[in-house]
């Protein structure tokens, strides 16, 4: 297992939709182990998508509301109409947090490292993490979903960030 550096906004891998996983093998198991170790390497990390460590594969890990795991080839299959508000951040945009509306409840289906189907559902923070990480695998960052003045504030903060 290896802790990987996190790719930051501006790295093209973050803007490119990830490739579906087709081989459920030792390479995938190592990737999942690396995602989990990298995610858990520092407190406060609620999830990590493979492209955030430079791997263009549809896999993410999560650690939210007491639930921890990973999903291979995740697809969001249900979102509630009820919306939650709250600040959202991202390891690829360190130190920045902005109010980001998300569905209050989400269901994700995918697979484990053996190719067996899994379904993860959650409310609140877990739902936010599932949506955030699935977006990453589609080449979407949370700031892309912001609107109006919040988006303008986010773009100004990104330009002013020392990592930008």
URWO-V667307 format. One record per backbone hydrogen bond with DSSP energy under -1.0 kcal/mol. NH is the residue of the N-H (numbers start at 1). CO is the residue of the C=O. If there is no record, write none. Layout:
nh=NH co=CO
nh=NH co=CO
This chain:
nh=7 co=52
nh=9 co=92
nh=11 co=8
nh=14 co=11
nh=15 co=12
nh=18 co=137
nh=19 co=56
nh=25 co=23
nh=29 co=25
nh=30 co=26
nh=31 co=27
nh=32 co=28
nh=33 co=29
nh=34 co=30
nh=35 co=31
nh=36 co=32
nh=37 co=33
nh=38 co=34
nh=39 co=35
nh=40 co=36
nh=48 co=61
nh=50 co=59
nh=52 co=49
nh=53 co=50
nh=54 co=51
nh=55 co=50
nh=57 co=55
nh=58 co=19
nh=59 co=57
nh=60 co=71
nh=61 co=48
nh=62 co=69
nh=63 co=46
nh=64 co=67
nh=67 co=64
nh=69 co=62
nh=71 co=60
nh=72 co=111
nh=73 co=58
nh=75 co=109
nh=77 co=107
nh=78 co=107
nh=80 co=105
nh=84 co=102
nh=88 co=98
nh=93 co=90
nh=96 co=93
nh=98 co=88
nh=100 co=86
nh=102 co=84
nh=104 co=82
nh=106 co=122
nh=107 co=78
nh=108 co=120
nh=109 co=75
nh=110 co=118
nh=111 co=72
nh=112 co=116
nh=115 co=112
nh=118 co=110
nh=120 co=108
nh=122 co=106
nh=124 co=104
nh=126 co=123
nh=128 co=124
nh=129 co=125
nh=130 co=126
nh=131 co=127
nh=132 co=128
nh=133 co=129
nh=134 co=130
nh=135 co=131
nh=136 co=132
nh=137 co=133
nh=138 co=135
nh=139 co=136
nh=140 co=135
nh=144 co=141
nh=145 co=142
nh=151 co=147
nh=152 co=148
nh=153 co=149
nh=154 co=150
nh=155 co=151
nh=156 co=152
nh=157 co=153
nh=158 co=154
nh=159 co=155
nh=160 co=156
nh=161 co=157
nh=164 co=161
